[in-house]
């Protein structure tokens, strides 16, 4: 119940695209730092939907750590669609609630991931600690900020990206050196917020840490919001492929009679107009024409996959993020 209350509180705090006496209303449950993106996307979709069907639609938003959002849905939050940042947070809606089909990744192109990103660093003006790569984040003089991997898909990508670096740097079989690096990397975290937006607040507004570790899209948007001259973006040469899976919560949408509009809401994310919007928010996209328009915005980076680093999300959750697993072991004093 507490997760439902938390999600509803978040829903009340974020903006919605309001249409007087809308013909239909849908709820999009999304990850913590997607507020601005969907506040921009929702009017585009509403216009498209009205032109296509003659109907008006109101889109409401609920935001938080994607794992917390998934738990809220399992406990009764009536979301029509989910736009998450981790596959397991969508998969659990099938595994524990049978709210979506088992083949949900086949419903939309690119395994139902209309856009993607990677993990990057945001440092303060002049990069005073000269942070360039993952090994700098384990130095004694560096303090970092990123969310809690227990509650945030964003943070799990950060942890796994650091692990991927350690595997390349020390050898995939050199567990002792990997653990040494990760233990120091985690010890340098100034604060573990529950979600990505809380981590941004800690770094930007509270002045904690030398570096914020989050999605490439978020670090670029922070610069635009808080001052291009006050922060610098560092994209390490090796990082992780962060996919953003989407799904219609079919059982809920069919019960509410919103399945058609919910499906179109996600399908339209693949349109040229929406892909251009996504690229403008510094997300990496699949549309080749739009990708070429924004090519200079995205530096080349070797993107390791969760499968390569940890054997896939299911194994990663068991081996690293479950209670008593590797993450907990590395943080023991």
VOGU-791282 format. One record per residue: x, y, z of N, C-alpha, C in turn. Coordinates in steps of 0.001 Angstrom, whole numbers. Atoms other than C-alpha are relative to their C-alpha. Example, Ala and Ser with C-alpha at 12.3 -4.5 7.8 and 13.67 -1.06 7.14 Angstrom:
REM residues 2
[atom [890, -1190, 0], [12300, -4500, 7800], [900, 1200, 0]] [atom [-820, -1190, -60], [13670, -1060, 7140], [-770, 1090, 730]] 
END
This chain:
REM residues 333
[atom [817, -1209, 0], [0, 0, 0], [851, 1259, 0]] [atom [-831, -1205, -54], [2809, 2442, 760], [542, 359, -1369]] [atom [-506, -303, 1331], [4096, 2092, -2810], [-1072, 685, -824]] [atom [1087, -636, 728], [670, 2982, -4217], [-137, 1442, 434]] [atom [113, -1370, -491], [455, 6047, -1996], [1132, 857, -519]] [atom [-1151, -748, 494], [3956, 7090, -3019], [-165, 342, -1461]] [atom [156, -240, 1432], [3189, 6699, -6700], [-1096, 1018, -264]] [atom [1080, -963, 190], [-83, 8583, -6411], [435, 1398, 396]] [atom [-506, -1316, -397], [1655, 11381, -4551], [865, 589, -1095]] [atom [-836, -467, 1105], [4185, 11592, -7349], [-862, 426, -1167]] [atom [890, -334, 1104], [1389, 11588, -9903], [-612, 1369, 201]] [atom [622, -1291, -264], [-240, 14566, -8222], [980, 1145, -150]] [atom [-985, -1073, 55], [3014, 16511, -8244], [465, 317, -1409]] [atom [-521, -241, 1338], [3866, 16139, -11924], [-1088, 558, -881]] [atom [944, -594, 921], [2253, 17926, -14831], [-696, -1044, -838]] [atom [725, 840, 928], [-362, 16339, -17039], [-421, 848, -1176]] [atom [533, -715, 1152], [-1636, 17233, -20473], [-1511, 18, 156]] [atom [1402, -92, -355], [-5093, 18454, -19553], [-863, 340, -1206]] [atom [982, -274, 1030], [-7976, 18319, -21977], [-1362, 4, 668]] [atom [1303, -112, -641], [-11395, 19507, -20842], [-910, -1104, -509]] [atom [932, 1068, 344], [-13821, 16568, -20772], [588, -907, -1073]] [atom [-672, 856, 973], [-11361, 14311, -22578], [-806, -1269, -240]] [atom [710, 1228, 333], [-12825, 11318, -24387], [599, -1200, 721]] [atom [-664, 1092, -700], [-10240, 9037, -22799], [1145, 544, 851]] [atom [-1113, -359, -878], [-7660, 9195, -20019], [877, -1228, 195]] [atom [-928, 1099, -271], [-4553, 7049, -19702], [1061, 462, 992]] [atom [-1056, -264, -976], [-1871, 6809, -17031], [1285, -678, -463]] [atom [-1331, 503, 347], [1797, 6419, -17965], [847, -57, 1264]] [atom [-901, 184, -1140], [3965, 4987, -15188], [1421, -52, -535]] [atom [-1315, -151, 605], [7566, 5982, -15823], [1080, 182, 1061]] [atom [-1152, -120, -885], [11033, 6243, -14332], [176, 1440, 471]] [atom [-23, -1230, -797], [12102, 9084, -12096], [348, 1251, -792]] [atom [-504, -1207, 656], [13864, 11439, -14515], [-643, 236, -1359]] [atom [658, -132, 1305], [11396, 11194, -17420], [-1098, 1060, -15]] [atom [1097, -962, -80], [9063, 13993, -16288], [-11, 964, -1184]] [atom [-62, -1026, 1035], [10239, 16636, -18738], [-215, -604, -1386]] [atom [170, 658, 1292], [10412, 14189, -21631], [-1470, -219, -316]] [atom [1390, 320, 302], [6820, 13054, -21328], [-918, 1208, 115]] [atom [756, -1253, 38], [5533, 16509, -20481], [79, 634, -1384]] [atom [-137, -495, 1372], [6834, 17387, -23960], [-654, -946, -1005]] [atom [555, 979, 944], [5723, 14162, -25663], [-1519, -45, 30]] [atom [1445, 176, -128], [2176, 14071, -24338], [-817, 925, -899]] [atom [758, -851, 930], [907, 17141, -26257], [168, -426, -1461]] [atom [-205, 489, 1367], [2475, 15755, -29456], [-910, -1184, -285]] [atom [836, 1171, 218], [684, 12470, -29000], [-1477, 366, -2]] [atom [1411, -382, -62], [-2623, 14071, -28027], [-452, 631, -1318]] [atom [306, -610, 1301], [-2539, 16135, -31232], [-104, -1079, -1078]] [atom [14, 1105, 961], [-1700, 13035, -33276], [-1261, -842, 158]] [atom [1160, 848, -250], [-4479, 11021, -31632], [-1289, 686, -453]] [atom [1207, -720, 400], [-7083, 13709, -32221], [-109, 80, -1526]] [atom [20, -44, 1464], [-6080, 14055, -35875], [-340, -1367, -591]] [atom [223, 1352, 511], [-6217, 10282, -36322], [-1403, -504, 279]] [atom [1268, 604, -431], [-9432, 9499, -34427], [-1119, 999, 242]] [atom [997, -996, -372], [-11200, 12775, -33681], [-270, 45, 1486]] [atom [207, 69, -1441], [-10980, 11928, -29978], [1064, 799, 745]] [atom [-966, -651, -882], [-9332, 13883, -27192], [472, -1007, 1048]] [atom [-560, 906, -994], [-7094, 12182, -24658], [747, 815, 1042]] [atom [-772, -566, -1109], [-5712, 13165, -21269], [1026, -1033, 434]] [atom [-1065, 902, -422], [-2364, 11638, -20333], [501, 436, 1362]] [atom [-514, -268, -1335], [-1475, 11464, -16670], [1312, -750, 191]] [atom [-1336, 551, -227], [1981, 10678, -15346], [181, -419, 1458]] [atom [-457, 407, -1324], [3337, 8765, -12361], [1483, -313, -117]] [atom [-1451, 141, 111], [7089, 8942, -11745], [621, -437, 1322]] [atom [-780, 442, -1148], [9563, 7301, -9388], [1047, -974, -493]] [atom [-892, 1070, 405], [12281, 4685, -9373], [-801, -1078, -702]] [atom [823, 896, 805], [11156, 2180, -11997], [-399, -1263, 762]] [atom [356, 1180, -789], [11254, -765, -9577], [-1134, 317, 967]] [atom [1080, -417, -896], [9080, 1149, -7122], [-1297, 188, -773]] [atom [1191, -148, 833], [6677, 2025, -9936], [-602, -1364, -330]] [atom [492, 1341, 307], [6434, -1642, -10911], [-707, -610, 1206]] [atom [643, 530, -1207], [5655, -2613, -7312], [-1351, 672, 232]] [atom [1265, -709, -170], [2953, 58, -7178], [-1066, -567, -925]] [atom [953, 570, 954], [1305, -1377, -10292], [-455, -1376, 469]] [atom [360, 1321, -510], [1408, -4883, -8834], [-933, 100, 1198]] [atom [849, -185, -1175], [-288, -3490, -5734], [-1244, 831, -302]] [atom [1279, -605, 338], [-3056, -1738, -7649], [20, 1296, -761]] [atom [-45, -1225, 790], [-1844, 1409, -9427], [-435, -321, -1428]] [atom [643, 374, 1266], [-3973, 1370, -12596], [644, 695, -1191]] [atom [-701, -565, 1151], [-1361, 2348, -15170], [-430, -723, -1269]] [atom [335, 575, 1304], [-2304, 1821, -18810], [1249, -396, -770]] [atom [-1270, 275, 675], [1286, 1929, -20072], [1138, 195, 986]] [atom [-1229, -234, -751], [4753, 1671, -18606], [1097, 380, -979]] [atom [-1182, -413, 759], [7838, 3436, -19949], [1158, -5, 994]] [atom [-985, 212, -1054], [10606, 2072, -17754], [1427, 75, -549]] [atom [-1402, -19, 425], [14407, 1971, -17838], [723, -1307, 305]] [atom [-615, 1301, -251], [14959, -1683, -17029], [-972, -1099, -368]] [atom [845, 1080, 500], [13630, -4863, -18618], [-683, -751, 1135]] [atom [584, 803, -1074], [13077, -6693, -15324], [-1184, 686, 662]] [atom [1123, -709, -613], [10742, -3971, -14067], [-1266, -121, -840]] [atom [1156, 321, 840], [8472, -4665, -17044], [-335, -1483, 133]] [atom [216, 1444, -44], [8927, -8428, -16915], [-742, -428, 1257]] [atom [643, 378, -1257], [7807, -8565, -13294], [-1515, 182, -61]] [atom [1445, -190, 145], [4365, -7313, -14370], [-661, -1239, -586]] [atom [492, 1302, 466], [3977, -10613, -16195], [247, -1083, 1043]] [atom [-390, 1112, -868], [5828, -12855, -13771], [-797, -39, 1295]] [atom [670, -33, -1303], [4075, -11704, -10607], [-1469, 403, -73]] [atom [1373, -481, 56], [844, -10162, -11830], [-791, -433, -1206]] [atom [652, 371, 1261], [78, -11559, -15304], [-776, 1184, -578]] [atom [638, -1215, 503], [-757, -7961, -16229], [349, 258, -1458]] [atom [-416, -136, 1391], [1084, -8185, -19566], [300, -1387, -556]] [atom [-295, 1279, 635], [1728, -10954, -22081], [1470, -368, 171]] [atom [-1376, 472, -139], [4856, -13087, -21824], [882, 505, -1139]] [atom [-774, -449, 1168], [5920, -11917, -25296], [-64, 1511, -186]] [atom [166, -1452, 87], [5663, -8219, -24480], [1114, 663, -800]] [atom [-1105, -611, 741], [9077, -7515, -26041], [-162, -122, -1513]] [atom [271, 149, 1432], [7700, -8625, -29425], [-1090, 949, -490]] [atom [1148, -835, 365], [4881, -6061, -29400], [406, 1242, -785]] [atom [-491, -1206, 658], [7011, -3127, -30632], [1415, -257, -514]] [atom [-1348, 212, 546], [10263, -2788, -32633], [1101, 134, 1051]] [atom [-1196, -100, -846], [13738, -3067, -31093], [-243, -546, 1398]] [atom [300, 655, -1278], [12525, -5440, -28382], [-764, 930, 932]] [atom [849, -948, -740], [9988, -2795, -27320], [815, 1052, 738]] [atom [-828, -1078, -555], [12728, -239, -26635], [143, 1090, -1061]] [atom [-8, -1019, 1058], [12028, 2892, -28729], [1192, 942, 46]] [atom [-1182, -851, -120], [15128, 4698, -27473], [930, -615, 1040]] [atom [-979, 559, -929], [18250, 4020, -25442], [974, 1092, 421]] [atom [-986, -962, -479], [21057, 5735, -23588], [1208, -774, 512]] [atom [-1131, 632, -662], [24249, 4995, -21712], [295, 776, 1277]] [atom [-350, -656, -1256], [25806, 5941, -18395], [1157, 967, -229]] [atom [-1013, -1044, 186], [27832, 9165, -18297], [227, 723, 1322]] [atom [-380, -738, -1205], [29403, 11537, -15765], [-291, 1484, -198]] [atom [130, -1456, -29], [28504, 15116, -14886], [942, 530, 1072]] [atom [-969, -576, -940], [31336, 17089, -13271], [-186, 1509, 43]] [atom [140, -1444, -155], [31578, 20648, -12051], [964, 742, -933]] [atom [-739, -846, 944], [33035, 23518, -14073], [1511, -214, 114]] [atom [-1448, 187, 25], [36626, 22903, -15127], [461, -1402, 328]] [atom [-335, 1381, -377], [36459, 19245, -14040], [1192, -12, 961]] [atom [-1143, -207, -910], [38631, 20048, -10979], [696, -1285, 437]] [atom [-643, 1266, -386], [39261, 16368, -10148], [492, -790, -1221]] [atom [-461, 638, 1245], [40084, 15536, -13802], [-542, -1426, -127]] [atom [667, 1303, 97], [37578, 12696, -13913], [-256, -310, -1476]] [atom [91, 359, 1413], [37814, 10950, -17293], [-566, -1397, -234]] [atom [383, 1386, 242], [37062, 7279, -16808], [-428, -650, 1313]] [atom [530, 689, -1167], [35668, 4690, -14421], [1032, -164, 1110]] [atom [-1000, 207, -1048], [38961, 4125, -12619], [178, 1237, 873]] [atom [-90, -1219, -808], [38922, 7765, -11488], [-1025, 9, 1127]] [atom [1069, 4, -1001], [35745, 7039, -9533], [345, -849, 1216]] [atom [-461, 782, -1154], [37657, 4689, -7223], [1190, 646, 691]] [atom [-1097, -710, -659], [40308, 7264, -6298], [-426, 490, 1379]] [atom [300, -421, -1367], [40546, 8292, -2646], [-525, 1429, 76]] [atom [373, -1412, -70], [40001, 11973, -3481], [-1271, 324, -774]] [atom [1200, -223, 810], [36803, 11514, -5523], [-1229, -491, 750]] [atom [1285, 341, -606], [33265, 11525, -4148], [-1068, 47, -1087]] [atom [992, 89, 1072], [30377, 10458, -6381], [-1420, -53, 552]] [atom [1424, 64, -340], [26588, 10579, -6380], [-712, -800, -1087]] [atom [951, 662, 899], [24190, 8106, -7966], [-1041, -702, 858]] [atom [1081, 552, -819], [20922, 6452, -6872], [345, -1371, 576]] [atom [-166, 1290, -660], [20518, 3291, -4839], [-343, -1132, -976]] [atom [307, 1106, 917], [20795, 143, -7013], [-1121, -907, 482]] [atom [1104, 809, -507], [18223, -1494, -4759], [-1355, 522, -482]] [atom [1284, -608, 351], [15508, 932, -5890], [-24, 626, -1384]] [atom [-95, -764, 1244], [16712, 2459, -9153], [618, -818, -1127]] [atom [-566, 631, 1179], [17166, 902, -12580], [1183, 780, -533]] [atom [-1101, -886, 383], [19368, 3886, -13420], [1281, -417, 726]] [atom [-1174, 343, -810], [21720, 2924, -10588], [518, -1398, -303]] [atom [-467, 1342, 364], [21816, -729, -11610], [849, 54, -1263]] [atom [-834, -189, 1185], [23093, 360, -14990], [1374, 554, 392]] [atom [-1278, -563, -450], [25769, 2422, -13208], [891, -1081, 599]] [atom [-766, 1080, -636], [26866, -520, -11080], [527, -980, -1045]] [atom [-410, 983, 1003], [26939, -2892, -14057], [1011, 578, -984]] [atom [-1001, -639, 863], [28823, -384, -16212], [1365, 3, 681]] [atom [-1260, 37, -754], [31463, -128, -13474], [571, -1414, 30]] [atom [-443, 1394, 31], [31594, -3922, -13325], [579, -356, -1371]] [atom [-499, 264, 1345], [32000, -4091, -17108], [1379, 597, -222]] [atom [-1334, -607, 81], [34915, -1674, -16901], [1024, -854, 737]] [atom [-930, 797, -809], [36517, -3763, -14151], [341, -1316, -690]] [atom [-263, 1246, 719], [36141, -6929, -16216], [993, 219, -1136]] [atom [-935, -313, 1078], [37913, -5273, -19144], [1382, 372, 540]] [atom [-1253, -532, -543], [40561, -3614, -16984], [845, -1079, 667]] [atom [-743, 967, -808], [41501, -6547, -14758], [-112, -1436, -513]] [atom [222, 1350, 500], [40282, -9554, -16733], [-1269, -585, 578]] [atom [1308, 484, -422], [36931, -11275, -16575], [101, -1042, 1110]] [atom [-156, 1038, -1026], [38316, -14037, -14333], [688, 498, 1271]] [atom [-714, -536, -1165], [40150, -11749, -11895], [-1005, 614, 980]] [atom [1066, -437, -891], [37387, -11579, -9322], [519, 868, 1141]] [atom [-541, -747, -1141], [39624, -10259, -6543], [209, 1467, -354]] [atom [-235, -1385, 405], [40644, -7126, -8464], [-1304, 706, -363]] [atom [1315, -580, 278], [37106, -6561, -9705], [-671, 429, 1303]] [atom [623, -306, -1286], [35840, -6702, -6131], [689, 1173, 682]] [atom [-737, -1111, -617], [38589, -4394, -4895], [-425, 1330, -613]] [atom [410, -1225, 685], [37687, -1796, -7511], [-1430, 383, 369]] [atom [1404, -302, -269], [33928, -2058, -6956], [-224, 404, 1450]] [atom [144, -348, -1418], [34283, -1923, -3175], [388, 1462, 240]] [atom [-416, -1388, -154], [36184, 1372, -3385], [-937, 939, -750]] [atom [951, -779, 793], [33860, 2677, -6101], [-1272, 277, 800]] [atom [1220, -156, -797], [30843, 2091, -3846], [259, 792, 1277]] [atom [-329, -731, -1226], [32604, 3434, -754], [102, 1496, -246]] [atom [-152, -1419, 331], [33114, 6751, -2562], [-1321, 714, -239]] [atom [1303, -623, 257], [29379, 7367, -2990], [-413, 830, 1213]] [atom [350, -914, -1092], [28360, 10397, -928], [-1401, -252, 523]] [atom [1379, 241, -406], [24646, 9548, -894], [-664, -898, -1027]] [atom [793, 868, 869], [22402, 6815, -2307], [-1457, 462, 72]] [atom [1403, -392, 51], [19114, 8502, -3221], [-829, -1128, -604]] [atom [852, 1094, 472], [16115, 6331, -4098], [-196, 22, -1509]] [atom [206, -108, 1439], [15843, 7637, -7674], [940, 997, -625]] [atom [-917, -858, 728], [17679, 9530, -10367], [-198, 1473, 251]] [atom [235, -1421, -219], [15997, 12852, -9752], [496, 437, 1369]] [atom [-541, -313, -1317], [16885, 12747, -6066], [1509, 133, -27]] [atom [-1453, -89, 132], [20514, 12114, -7016], [407, 1305, -665]] [atom [-269, -1282, 658], [20434, 15116, -9348], [-104, 1146, 993]] [atom [186, -1041, -1009], [19110, 17281, -6521], [1170, 20, 980]] [atom [-1123, 68, -943], [21849, 16059, -4174], [1259, 610, -598]] [atom [-1219, -488, 641], [24574, 16896, -6683], [-93, 1478, -352]] [atom [110, -1364, 528], [23269, 20142, -8160], [-405, 1000, 1075]] [atom [550, -969, -945], [21285, 21787, -5370], [643, -99, 1384]] [atom [-633, 164, -1313], [22944, 20330, -2266], [1521, 52, -80]] [atom [-1443, -111, 187], [26443, 20439, -3732], [796, -1204, 453]] [atom [-697, 1204, -448], [27303, 16867, -2761], [766, -637, -1156]] [atom [-755, 782, 960], [29983, 14918, -4596], [761, 807, -1034]] [atom [-789, -582, 1089], [32496, 15634, -7337], [-564, -372, -1357]] [atom [511, 498, 1275], [30626, 13710, -10018], [-1358, -658, 221]] [atom [1304, 663, 30], [27047, 12673, -10725], [41, -1047, -1107]] [atom [13, 1086, 983], [26699, 9317, -12489], [-1457, -323, -320]] [atom [1385, 228, 395], [23476, 8957, -14453], [-50, -186, -1507]] [atom [125, 182, 1436], [22107, 8520, -17942], [565, 1200, -761]] [atom [-510, -1054, 879], [23751, 10508, -20735], [-1076, 1043, -281]] [atom [1100, -930, 257], [20350, 12040, -21462], [-194, 955, 1169]] [atom [223, -828, -1182], [20042, 13314, -17899], [1124, 1009, 204]] [atom [-1092, -947, -246], [23508, 14861, -17655], [-69, 1169, -980]] [atom [129, -1091, 969], [22929, 16856, -20846], [-1172, 911, 323]] [atom [1157, -820, -356], [19505, 18010, -19712], [254, 823, 1259]] [atom [-367, -772, -1193], [20916, 19081, -16330], [790, 1235, -404]] [atom [-786, -1157, 470], [23429, 21311, -18108], [-908, 1067, -601]] [atom [909, -960, 619], [20643, 22905, -20112], [-857, 708, 1043]] [atom [884, -568, -1012], [18520, 23450, -17017], [741, 876, 1003]] [atom [-690, -677, -1096], [21148, 24584, -14511], [1172, 867, -441]] [atom [-1086, -861, 461], [23763, 26240, -16685], [1062, -760, -759]] [atom [-962, 700, 846], [25905, 25067, -19578], [1436, 242, 451]] [atom [-1369, -356, -381], [28967, 26835, -18170], [400, -517, 1374]] [atom [-285, 426, -1369], [28674, 25396, -14658], [363, -1480, 110]] [atom [-224, 1446, -52], [28967, 21703, -15534], [574, -486, -1325]] [atom [-551, 641, 1187], [30758, 19446, -17998], [-440, -1460, -35]] [atom [378, 1396, 199], [29733, 16088, -19433], [1232, -799, -404]] [atom [-1075, 928, 350], [32230, 13239, -19532], [-643, -1340, -348]] [atom [494, 1313, 419], [31302, 10139, -21530], [1196, -943, -77]] [atom [-1149, 914, 27], [33717, 7293, -20751], [41, -793, -1304]] [atom [-159, 709, 1271], [35101, 5331, -23691], [-764, -1313, -24]] [atom [763, 1239, -126], [33406, 2179, -22425], [-1108, 218, 1018]] [atom [1110, -136, -936], [29968, 2163, -20846], [-1005, -1114, -298]] [atom [995, 1062, 82], [26706, 222, -20942], [-1158, 427, -887]] [atom [1212, -245, 777], [23752, -70, -23289], [-1184, 7, 951]] [atom [1156, -146, -888], [20788, 1236, -21292], [-1256, 97, -850]] [atom [1225, 38, 792], [17529, 228, -22951], [-1177, 494, 833]] [atom [1169, -563, -672], [14204, 1859, -22131], [-1249, -716, -511]] [atom [1103, 816, 491], [11495, -797, -22502], [-1367, 601, 316]] [atom [1362, -495, -176], [7817, 32, -22901], [-976, -1160, -168]] [atom [1027, 1035, 143], [4637, -2025, -22613], [-1362, 574, 356]] [atom [1377, -264, -410], [889, -1702, -22508], [-329, -943, 1151]] [atom [458, 851, -1100], [-453, -2972, -19189], [-1348, -554, -442]] [atom [1140, 452, 787], [-2892, -5089, -21135], [-1243, -287, 828]] [atom [1176, 355, -792], [-5130, -6402, -18400], [-718, 1247, 498]] [atom [595, -1251, -476], [-5671, -2905, -17022], [-623, 781, -1145]] [atom [488, -796, 1125], [-6055, -1189, -20399], [-1256, -610, -614]] [atom [1191, 642, 564], [-8548, -3754, -21681], [-1193, 150, 939]] [atom [1091, -193, -965], [-10576, -3495, -18486], [-545, 1418, -58]] [atom [407, -1404, 35], [-10651, 311, -18769], [-482, 444, -1380]] [atom [392, -372, 1349], [-11348, 287, -22508], [957, 974, -653]] [atom [-991, -950, 515], [-8131, 2183, -23267], [1109, -686, -792]] [atom [-1097, 740, 627], [-6112, -505, -25034], [457, 648, -1299]] [atom [-372, -546, 1309], [-6209, 1105, -28487], [830, 1268, 146]] [atom [-745, -1250, -166], [-5079, 4548, -27333], [1317, -257, 727]] [atom [-1238, 326, -717], [-2515, 3031, -24951], [1041, -586, -956]] [atom [-920, 599, 972], [-986, 946, -27748], [545, 1065, -945]] [atom [-444, -1049, 920], [-854, 3946, -30076], [942, 977, 696]] [atom [-868, -894, -776], [735, 6053, -27314], [1446, -483, -42]] [atom [-1351, 554, 43], [3726, 3712, -27286], [502, -136, -1430]] [atom [-400, 144, 1401], [3758, 3044, -31022], [497, 1319, -583]] [atom [-361, -1309, 556], [4003, 6773, -31756], [1388, 451, 451]] [atom [-1371, -310, -413], [7298, 6922, -29840], [1010, -342, -1094]] [atom [-882, 388, 1101], [8803, 5321, -32961], [-148, 911, -1216]] [atom [210, -894, 1134], [7507, 8051, -35279], [1174, 963, -139]] [atom [-1101, -929, 234], [9949, 10497, -36849], [-106, 1210, 920]] [atom [190, -1165, -865], [8451, 13376, -34870], [424, -305, 1430]] [atom [-343, 358, -1376], [8785, 11563, -31548], [1485, -331, 137]] [atom [-1427, 314, -52], [12273, 10259, -32351], [837, 1280, 14]] [atom [-711, -1290, -3], [13361, 13827, -33070], [-105, 656, 1381]] [atom [170, -529, -1354], [11922, 14917, -29713], [927, -724, 971]] [atom [-853, 792, -882], [13758, 12085, -27952], [1466, 379, -161]] [atom [-1390, -399, 241], [17049, 13024, -29595], [272, 1381, 570]] [atom [-149, -1325, -585], [16468, 16607, -28499], [177, -33, 1503]] [atom [-193, 210, -1435], [16336, 15308, -24930], [1241, -855, 278]] [atom [-1287, 709, -110], [19698, 13586, -25557], [-139, -1495, 215]] [atom [106, 1451, 61], [18350, 10059, -25876], [490, -476, -1362]] [atom [-420, 613, 1254], [19915, 7850, -28509], [-1193, -738, -607]] [atom [1225, 497, 631], [17336, 6746, -31057], [340, -934, -1160]] [atom [-177, 1017, 1025], [16803, 4143, -33797], [-262, 515, -1411]] [atom [322, -510, 1326], [15411, 6204, -36696], [1269, 531, -671]] [atom [-1280, -330, 626], [18343, 6470, -39121], [41, 1439, -502]] [atom [36, -1376, 500], [17252, 9776, -40660], [206, 990, 1136]] [atom [-117, -906, -1145], [16853, 11482, -37296], [1361, -171, 664]] [atom [-1311, 259, -602], [20007, 9824, -35969], [1087, 804, -703]] [atom [-1001, -749, 761], [22007, 11466, -38765], [-58, 1491, 323]] [atom [159, -1419, -323], [20596, 14890, -37856], [687, 363, 1313]] [atom [-527, -258, -1345], [21883, 14559, -34282], [1340, -696, 235]] [atom [-1214, 816, -141], [25101, 12646, -34972], [1074, 675, 838]] [atom [-1071, -693, -728], [27360, 15347, -33510], [-285, 134, 1486]] [atom [360, -118, -1415], [25515, 15236, -30184], [463, -1205, 812]] [atom [-264, 1238, -729], [26452, 11674, -29311], [1395, -531, -332]] [atom [-1360, 501, 253], [30137, 10719, -28953], [12, -1519, -144]] [atom [-160, 1447, 129], [31295, 7254, -29954], [379, -602, 1351]] [atom [-290, 686, -1255], [31350, 4859, -27029], [-234, -1489, -207]] [atom [208, 1443, 42], [31752, 1115, -26690], [-1085, -355, 1012]] [atom [1136, 298, -865], [28419, -56, -25309], [-33, -1491, 319]] [atom [102, 1376, -469], [28612, -3257, -23298], [-1451, -301, 357]] [atom [1369, 380, -333], [25379, -5170, -22777], [-57, -670, 1369]] [atom [204, 693, -1273], [23932, -6525, -19556], [279, -1487, -174]] [atom [-256, 1417, 270], [24140, -9964, -21172], [1498, -292, 51]] [atom [-1450, 203, 23], [27887, -9585, -21751], [608, 127, 1394]] [atom [-582, -284, -1317], [28605, -8193, -18290], [-444, -1007, 1049]] [atom [551, 762, -1132], [26310, -10267, -16105], [-887, -1166, -403]] [atom [801, 1145, 416], [24576, -12910, -18214], [-1475, 273, -151]] [atom [1406, -371, 142], [21319, -10993, -18615], [-568, 552, 1292]] [atom [574, -680, -1164], [19001, -9135, -16296], [-418, -958, 1114]] [atom [442, 928, -1045], [17584, -12160, -14496], [1178, -462, 852]] [atom [-1191, 436, -737], [21040, -13407, -13569], [626, 1161, 767]] [atom [-553, -1170, -682], [22213, -9880, -12725], [-759, 292, 1285]] [atom [801, -272, -1195], [19341, -9423, -10300], [305, -1019, 1095]] [atom [-275, 1047, -985], [20057, -12754, -8598], [1410, 118, 576]] [atom [-1402, 40, -426], [23834, -12456, -8477], [473, 1285, 669]] [atom [-533, -1284, -461], [24223, -8763, -7715], [-961, 809, 871]] [atom [901, -951, -644], [21059, -7041, -6472], [-984, -622, 990]] [atom [855, 645, -995], [19134, -9620, -4429], [587, 217, 1394]] [atom [-484, -138, -1375], [19373, -9436, -658], [1122, -1003, 265]] [atom [-1138, 843, -306], [22746, -10772, 412], [898, -319, -1180]] [atom [-796, 270, 1201], [24104, -10846, -3150], [1220, 926, -55]] [atom [-1302, -662, 119], [27273, -9206, -4481], [-20, 1460, 452]] [atom [54, -1409, -410], [26177, -5579, -3991], [59, 131, 1512]] [atom [-11, -42, -1468], [25441, -6195, -305], [1356, -437, 548]] [atom [-1299, 490, -465], [28676, -8134, 110], [1088, 1062, -147]] [atom [-1020, -1018, 248], [30755, -5328, -1390], [-126, 1192, 941]] [atom [226, -1160, -863], [29210, -2759, 941], [171, -312, 1477]] [atom [-226, 357, -1398], [29870, -4667, 4144], [1320, 572, 487]] [atom [-1217, -589, -597], [32355, -2947, 6417], [759, -1018, 832]] 
END
